[in-house]
Amino acid sequence: MTDLMAEPMLTNPYSGVARYQLYIDGSWVDAKGGKTFTSVNPSTGEIWAEVADGQADDIDAAVTAARRAFDGGWRNAGATERSAVLRRLGDVLARPDVIERLAVHELLDTGKVIRETIGLARAFSTWCYYYAGVAESLRGSTIPVPMEQTFTYTVPGPIGVVAAITPWNSPILLMLWKLCPALAAGNTIVIKPSEVAPVSTLEFARVLDEAGVPRGVVNVVSGQRAAGAALSSHPGVDKIAFTGSTATGKKVMKAAAENLSRVSLELGGKSPNIVFDDADIDLAVNGIISGSFAAGGQMCTAGSRVLVQDSIYDAVLERLVERVGAVKIGDPFDWSSEMGALTWSEQFDSVLRRIDKARAEGARLVIGGGRPLTPPSPGGFHVAPTVFADVTSSMEIAREEIFGPVAGLLRFSTEEEAISIANDTQYGLAAAVWTTDLGRTQRMVHAIEAGTVWVNCYRRVSYAAPFGGVKSSGIGLENGTEVMREYTEEKTVWIDTNQKARDPFRLA
């Protein structure tokens, strides 16, 4: 267990409103149109930051800067140089003062509690270090073509300017999932953070100069939907990496198609959390808590569709309700607080509507179902952890992504029925199986339609393990060495070592 008292005691550093500009070509600048918008602290409902509202002209300036940096040297920077930049960035991100600063800003931006944001911030540097190593290990391959005296090989190269459009639930981490491999491959990047929680990404940009990242290689443009639309449709963008809702992902893909920009999409999910009767119930309930209520349930991988075998359904429900009733919703700067606020007012309203819809459709509310009885702040966007029983696959709560602290329990009898229910969804991002039967584990892993399957655990991710979805949960991968396919172009080279003329009308 973590010794909470040993953790740094952090507080809100702002007594007024913080102000942020755009970061373009290594400089902090106002939006060309002079517009700004505000960011609200989800824990209090109060404005805490004013942010430059980038428009199409600002996006164009950022893309131009990224192209100039790409053509001006970064594309031809050696692997050792790219690796060194990423290592220096990792060194800065590993400093305790930077960890604490980014953790506090993400807390103020997203409503998460400090134990969550500190944990995330401590991992940021590891992505930089890993891809520093990947940068120096990128290589092509020789191909034994069936032609005499011909030497054929491949060379990986950068794509060009990458647009990263990032979400509001874990802004910096999910941005690094794109920035690190993009830079390792020799690309430059324009980052457009979500308008809901843009500040932590802008605060991250402050470390770029200190780490010696060349001007224009990384640019950050905050803005609202107009900025995102301008970036995804910009003809100077060669590849778009997007994380967000499936509906918005489709719009991004449509815009990218006009320029034939490459696209990778990490989209929504409705992950099944499947508990068999031979599972360790305490372990499974801990996993349900992690998959449904950590980060306020605001995870694309949320395992809130909980499938429980008939014979242990009541026992799991009882244990889960007992644990949920003890979840502490408190001051986000208090290390004992386990759950914070939802990130913005619209999401808060949406989750409450989903809860009402579940009741109307016949799901049985067991605990929660609205605001906490004693919220930490009357203006915060807090929703009590909520559990529904007697959920069926036809209900909205089992079919739509809620993105809030709401879990619904469904019954199943057989392994085949569990597979059928698990796959009865448009999504396929993640899943979990709780069992001690090794044979069942293998059958379930192969049968479940998902990009990630956790067995007797939940919410595990690593820079070294590829992550992505199937069906409506996305296209392409993030993390691992596999992600480098998304950020490189493969060039095939043919060398005729014979140097003799061949029949020009024959292919071979």
WOWO-V249334 format. One record per residue. N is the residue number from 0. PHI is phi in whole degrees, -180 to 180 (NA if undefined). Layout:
n = <N:N>
phi = <PHI:PHI>
This chain:
n = <0:1:2:3:4:5:6:7:8:9:10:11:12:13:14:15:16:17:18:19:20:21:22:23:24:25:26:27:28:29:30:31:32:33:34:35:36:37:38:39:40:41:42:43:44:45:46:47:48:49:50:51:52:53:54:55:56:57:58:59:60:61:62:63:64:65:66:67:68:69:70:71:72:73:74:75:76:77:78:79:80:81:82:83:84:85:86:87:88:89:90:91:92:93:94:95:96:97:98:99:100:101:102:103:104:105:106:107:108:109:110:111:112:113:114:115:116:117:118:119:120:121:122:123:124:125:126:127:128:129:130:131:132:133:134:135:136:137:138:139:140:141:142:143:144:145:146:147:148:149:150:151:152:153:154:155:156:157:158:159:160:161:162:163:164:165:166:167:168:169:170:171:172:173:174:175:176:177:178:179:180:181:182:183:184:185:186:187:188:189:190:191:192:193:194:195:196:197:198:199:200:201:202:203:204:205:206:207:208:209:210:211:212:213:214:215:216:217:218:219:220:221:222:223:224:225:226:227:228:229:230:231:232:233:234:235:236:237:238:239:240:241:242:243:244:245:246:247:248:249:250:251:252:253:254:255:256:257:258:259:260:261:262:263:264:265:266:267:268:269:270:271:272:273:274:275:276:277:278:279:280:281:282:283:284:285:286:287:288:289:290:291:292:293:294:295:296:297:298:299:300:301:302:303:304:305:306:307:308:309:310:311:312:313:314:315:316:317:318:319:320:321:322:323:324:325:326:327:328:329:330:331:332:333:334:335:336:337:338:339:340:341:342:343:344:345:346:347:348:349:350:351:352:353:354:355:356:357:358:359:360:361:362:363:364:365:366:367:368:369:370:371:372:373:374:375:376:377:378:379:380:381:382:383:384:385:386:387:388:389:390:391:392:393:394:395:396:397:398:399:400:401:402:403:404:405:406:407:408:409:410:411:412:413:414:415:416:417:418:419:420:421:422:423:424:425:426:427:428:429:430:431:432:433:434:435:436:437:438:439:440:441:442:443:444:445:446:447:448:449:450:451:452:453:454:455:456:457:458:459:460:461:462:463:464:465:466:467:468:469:470:471:472:473:474:475:476:477:478:479:480:481:482:483:484:485:486:487:488:489:490:491:492:493:494:495:496:497:498:499:500:501:502:503:504:505:506:507>
phi = <NA:-72:-81:-62:-70:-84:-78:-64:-89:-110:-139:-68:-81:-108:-98:-126:-104:-78:-126:-132:-102:-87:-112:-131:56:79:-130:-92:-137:-73:-61:-58:-85:75:-81:-138:-141:-109:-115:-104:-74:-62:-74:-122:79:-104:-67:-126:-149:-117:-127:-61:-100:-64:-119:-59:-64:-71:-61:-63:-63:-68:-65:-62:-64:-65:-67:-63:-67:-65:-71:-84:156:-66:-63:-101:-63:-68:-59:-65:-67:-62:-63:-64:-62:-66:-67:-65:-63:-62:-62:-66:-67:-84:-68:-56:-67:-73:-56:-66:-65:-68:-63:-66:-67:-70:-61:-67:-82:-111:88:-70:-88:-63:-65:-78:-72:-65:-60:-65:-62:-69:-93:-56:-64:-66:-66:-64:-64:-62:-78:-62:-69:-63:-56:-86:-112:-64:-154:-90:-147:-90:-121:-79:-68:-82:-135:-69:55:-130:-109:-127:-152:-116:-132:-81:-141:-70:-83:145:-94:-103:-103:-112:-109:-114:-92:-100:-85:-139:-59:-73:-59:-72:-71:-64:-58:-102:-62:-63:-68:-61:-70:-60:-84:100:-87:-108:-146:-119:-106:-118:-75:-59:-66:-74:-145:-90:-71:-63:-70:-65:-65:-59:-60:-64:-86:-65:-64:-62:-83:77:-72:-59:-56:84:-68:-127:-131:-127:-120:-78:172:-97:-64:-62:-68:-63:-66:-65:-71:-70:-107:-71:-68:-88:-95:-94:-152:-117:-115:-124:-127:169:-73:-63:-62:-70:-59:-65:-67:-63:-65:-65:-65:-64:-62:-63:-108:53:-72:-69:-137:-128:-130:-113:-115:-75:-155:-146:-76:-79:-118:-102:-113:-91:-72:-99:-75:-75:-63:-62:-65:-65:-64:-61:-69:-66:-60:-62:-79:-113:-124:-60:56:66:75:-89:-136:-66:-93:-48:-97:-88:-95:-95:-100:-126:-66:-48:-66:-120:-57:-66:-66:-65:-61:-62:-64:-66:-63:-60:-70:-63:-63:-99:-64:-94:-101:-145:-54:-63:-87:-88:-65:-86:-70:-104:-139:-107:-97:-71:-75:-153:-64:-64:-69:-56:-64:-64:-64:-64:-65:-63:-64:-62:-66:-62:-61:-64:-85:105:-69:-96:-74:-104:-157:83:105:180:-69:-61:-62:-129:-66:-60:-145:-65:-96:-78:-95:-94:-125:-66:-58:-125:-126:-113:-111:58:-84:-120:-65:-82:-77:-60:-62:-97:-115:-107:-72:-90:59:-162:-80:-134:-118:-124:-98:-115:-96:-146:-106:-119:-60:-64:-67:-62:-64:-61:-68:-60:-89:-83:-160:-75:-95:-162:-90:-150:-163:-137:-128:-115:-165:-107:-90:-64:-63:-62:-55:-66:-65:-69:-58:-77:-87:-76:-91:-159:-77:-133:-127:-95:-120:56:-164:-152:61:-101:-138:-152:-59:-89:-109:-62:-139:-176:-121:-121:54:-82:-94:138:-137:91:-126:-129:73:69:-75:-61:-65:-64:-64:-79:-122:-132:-106:-98:-103:-100:-117:-116:-124:-88:-89:-84:58:-124:-66:-116:-63:-68:-100:-111:-66:-82>
